[in-house]
Amino acid sequence: MIVRGAEFEISAVRPQQWPDDGLPEFAFLGRSNVGKSTLLNRLLNRKALARVSAQPGKTRQINFFRINDAFRFVDLPGYGYAAVSKREREQFAKMIDRYLLEREPLVRILQLVDIRHLPSKDDVAIHAGLLELDVPVTVVATKLDKVGKSQIPKQVRDIRDALQTRVEIYPISAEKRLGLDELWTLLESDLDRAQSGGTDC
């Protein structure tokens, strides 16, 4: 994918604020500090389009990024960060649920987990919920550069077993740009189907 244009479009907290032009969207979600913003920036070849913060839990809204005037990346608030209040966590959950359940242009959900660790209880519960939606789900195992090459197959198997899933798992290092081409191939396939009017993307 050649990214000719990438721009932050809007931070939204209500459906009325969501863009309404019907462009295909890819939603990214995961635990706070899993590397979501870094991955978005590397995929788009931008240094700081998505804000990377040393303080987890910084994304408090749904952030829409318009790519090539043809599709969007959607950055959902991180989950599982204990330092935010229970009320805030509940608000984040409602915001995320509403987007995932109601957003018609959504063509794929990418759930990020840290390849170094077993998925958390939140990861497992959210993954189970995602599989009930009528939208394809992909697991992205971030921070690939932090584990040895020989460990990768075992880590991927352990993540799959913990999530009890059959969906494809993509090991990625945003920092080292490992696995990004494979992920783009998947997204481009989705876009081809969406633009040709397919309903199974």
PyMOL commands that set and color helices and strands:
alter all, ss='L'
color gray80, all
select helices_A, chain A and resi 15-17+36-43+86-102+121-131+144-146+149-163+180-195
alter helices_A, ss='H'
color red, helices_A
select strands_A, chain A and resi 6-12+25-30+62-67+71-75+106-114+137-142+169-171
alter strands_A, ss='S'
color yellow, strands_A
deselect
rebuild
show_as cartoon
